[in-house]
């Protein structure tokens, strides 16, 4: 009896110790996206990340995703990560620019030529990104766990279809609180209007803004087709999302857990890269079936958008970001290098 009692107490103590240990390693991540992994590329990545972290750490790190803006918008989530209230957050890189301006290059118009280049650039393994991310971690205390290259931002409008850059004149376009976005739309004669993400649908519905810009997957997931008539495939900015982390929290973990989490992040990134192009095809078809008219600009019309939208955004970056000109030079050189790698596939 005494042996059985001691054995029971020992097992109970071990169980309590295990629970305490698990509670010591909780990673709470804020997200403004739906929980459904097929709703958006970012949703797919978060689902994979949650599962793989717990698998690769043998349950020692408990990832808890809070979708649909439960913990606030993306900027609020980022601020909570910086303060240590949260261990991680999911966001568009444009939001990260509020904390670390150099990363704003990710939201400059007509920089990323295609998804193939984006997938090679947006990774912790890329030498240029590694340099920028190291500086970000050192100066802000927030790091990027993994990137989620997704799709191009497209323009939606109500009542007025935009085919050329001249058609933007007078259109109230909802933008993120990202300065280059505001500068480029204003330069085209539009009225750039920053609106918090959780208020975009109602703002479109009530006419606070006439249109907005997001990938097709986001347009569908947020049911914007209910309050927008037209989509113009401007491809003006490539959207890359990311999962941030609190550096102090991460560095407090055992090295083997850090490795496991980063490994899970690499696997999770693939989820967004795989789903994004599929969603572009399927969502374009679905949105058309819902009665939305989709217009594909000609090469000349795209060049027209680029010639008006890019210069003011670049000028703002150069003037307002410390070392901005050097960052743009490095980005351009790195994209050229990556483009050259694809040429090596031909033999």
N, C-alpha and C positions, 0 to 999 in steps of 0.2 A: 504494500500500500504506500509506504513512505517513498519507495523508488518511483512508483507511478506518479505520486504527487510532485516529486522533484522534477520528473521528466515533463510533466504538464506545465509546471511553472517555467521551466527552461524554454519550452516551445512557445509559451505565451510571451516571454520576454524577447525571444528572437523575432516573433511576429511584430510586436510593438516596435522593436528596433528597426525592422524592415519598413514599417509604415512611416516611422519618423524620418528614416533615410529618404524614402520616396518624397515626403513632404518637403525635405530640404532641397529637392531638385525639381521644382515646378517651373515650367516655362509658360507663362501666360502671354498670349499673342492677340493683340487687337486687330480687327479687320473690318473694313466697311463693306466687304463683298458677301454675297450669299454663301451659305454653308454647302449647298449642292455642288459637288465637285465638277459637274458638267456644265454649270452655269457660266463660269468664266475661267480662263486659263489660270488666274491667280488662285481661284478656289480649288482647282485641281492640284496645284502645287502645295497648298496648305494641307490638304487632305493627305497627300503623300508624305509630307514632312512630319506630320503628327504621328502617322503610323510607323515611319521608318526610324524616327528618333527613339520611340519606345522599344522598337525591335532591336536596334543596334546598341542600345544601352541596357538591354535586358530589363526594361521597366524602371530603371533608376532615375530617368528623367521623364516626368509627366508633362506632356505638351497639352495645353488647354487653349483651344481656339475660341475667340469670342467674335462671331461674324455679325454682319448686318449693322455695324456701327453701335453695338451694345455699349462699348466703352468710349464712345465719342467719335468724331471724325478723324481723318488721317493725321492732321496736324496735331490734334489732341493726343492721339496715340503715340506719335513721335515724341512729344513733350513728356509723356509719361514714361517712355523708355529712357529718355535722358535723365529724368529725376530718379529713376530706379523703381518707380511704382509698378511698372511692367517690365518684363524681361525681353519682350519683342513686340513688333508691330508690322503689319503689312501696309505698304503704301506705294504710290506712284513716285518715281524718283524726283519729279518736279516738286513734291512736298518736301523732300529731303533738302532741297536747295535753300529752304528757309533757315536751316541750321548750318549748312555747309555750302556756300554759294558756288564753289568750284564745280560741284556735281551738276550744276544747272546746264552744262553742255549737253547732257542727255535729253534736254527738252528744247534744244535749238532746232529750228525748222530746216528740213531737207539736209540733214547731216548724215543720217544712217541710210545707206543706199538700198539695203534689203535685209531680210530676216537672216540670211546666211551669215552676213557680216555681223549682225547684232548678236547672234549666238556665240560667235568667237570673241567678241569684244566684252560682252557683259558676263564676265566670270571672274572669280577671285584668282584664277590661274593666269589671266592675261597680265603681262608685265606692266603695261601702262595703268590698268585699273588697280593693280596691286599697289602701285605707288600712291595713287590718289586715295585709295581706301585706308592705307596706313596713316596718311596725314589726317584723314577724317577721324579715325579712331583716336589718334593722339590728341587732337584739338577739341573734339566734341564729347568723347566718351561713348559715342554711338557707332556701331559698326554695321556692315551689311553681311548678313549670314549667307544669303544667296540672292541672285537676280532672277527675274521672271520676264525674259523677253517675250512680248505678247504680239502686238499688231500695230498697225498704223492708226492714228487718230483721224477720223473723218468728220465732216461737217454735216450737221442736220439743221433744217430750218422749217418754219411753218409759214405758209402763205406765199413765200417768195423763194423760187428755186435759184440757187447760186450755181452758175456755170463757169464764170470767169472771175478773176480777182476784182474787176470793176463792180460786179454784182454784190460785193460785200458792203458797199457804201450804205450807211444808215442802218445796217442790221445789228441788233443788240445780241451779241454772242456771249454766252456764259463761258468763262474760263476758270481755270484754277487760279489760286493766288500765286501765280508764277510770272514774274516780271516780263521775261521774253515773250510769253504768250500774249500778255496785255499789250506790249509794245507792237508786236507784229500785226495784231488785228486792228489796233487803232491806226497804224500806218496805212492800212488798206481802206480807211474810212468807215470801218465798223465801230461799234461801241462795245469794247471789251468790258464785261461786267462780271467780276469775281463773285461767285455764289457758293456757299458751303455745299459740299457734295450731297448731304442728306436733304437739302432744300431744292435741288435742281428740278425734280419732276414738278413740284408745285409752282416753281418759278416759270417753267415752260407752259404749264397749264393756265396760269393766270396772266401771262403776257409780260411778266417782269423782264423776261428775255425772249428773243425770237428764235434762238437756236443755241446749240451747244456743240462740242466736238469731243468725240470718243470713238474707240474701236466699235465695230459692228456688234461684237459679243456683248459689250457693255450696253449699247443701245437696246439690244433685245432683252438683256437681263433686267434692265430698269424700266422696260415697257415704254420707252420714249416714243415708239411708233404710235402710241395712243394720242400723243400731243404734238407730233411732228409729221409733216407731209413729205419732206424731201431729204435725201441724203446725197451729198456730193463727195466722191472718192478723191479728196484732195491729197491724202497721204502726207500731210504737212509735218507731222511729228511722229516719230516711232515711240510707242509707249513701252517703257520697261518698268516693271514693278520690282519690288524687293521686299525681303523680310529683314528688318533691323534687329539689333540686339544690344543690350546694355553691356558694354565692354567689361566693367568691373564684375558684374554677375558672372559673365562667361569665364573670365580668368580665375574666378573662385572655384570653378569646377575642376575635378581631377583631369589630368591630361587625356586619359583614355576616353572620358566622356566628351571632351572638346572635339577629339578626332571623330567620334561617332556622330556627333551633331553636325559637323561640317560634311561628313560623308552623306548623311541624310539630306543635307541641303543641296548637294550636287545632284542627287537623285531626284529631289523634288523639283529642281529647276527644269528638268527634262519634261515634267508634266505640262508646264506652261508652253514650252517650245513645241511640243507635239500637238497640243489641243488648239493652239492659236490659229494655225493655218486651216485646220479642219473647220473651226468655228467660222472663220471668214467666209468659207464657201457655203456652209449650211445656213448661216445667219443671213447672208445676202439673199438667198433663195426664200427663206422664211419671211423676211421683212418685205420682200416684193409681194409675196402672197398676201400679206396684211394690208396691201394697198399703198405702201410707201414707194415713191418713185426714186430710183437710184440712178444718178448720172455719173458717168466716167469721163472726166476731162480728157481732152486730147493732149498729146505731148507738148504742143505749143501752149495750151492753156495751163498745164502744170508749170511750165517754165515761167509763165506770167505770174502765177501765185508765188513761185520761188523768188522771182526778181523783186517783188514787193515785200514779201513777208520776211525774207532772210536778212537783208541788210540792217533793219532797225534792231532785230533781236541780237545779231552779232555785235552791233555797236554798243548796245546796252551791256552785253557780257564783257566786252573789252574795257568799257569805262567803269563798270561797277564791281567787277570781280578782281581781286588782287591776283596778278599774274594771269589774267584772262587771256591775253594774246598768246602767251606761252602754252596755256592749256589747249587752246584751239589749234595751235601748231602741232602739238603732240597728238591730238585726236586725229587730225587730218593725216599725219604721217602714219599713225597706227592703222587707220582704215585703209590707206594705200598698201601698207604691208600685208594686211589680211586679204585684201583683194588679190595681191600677188600670189598668195598661198593657193588660191583656187586655180590659178594658172598652172601650178605644179601638178595638178591632178590630171592634166592633159598629157598623154604620152603615147 
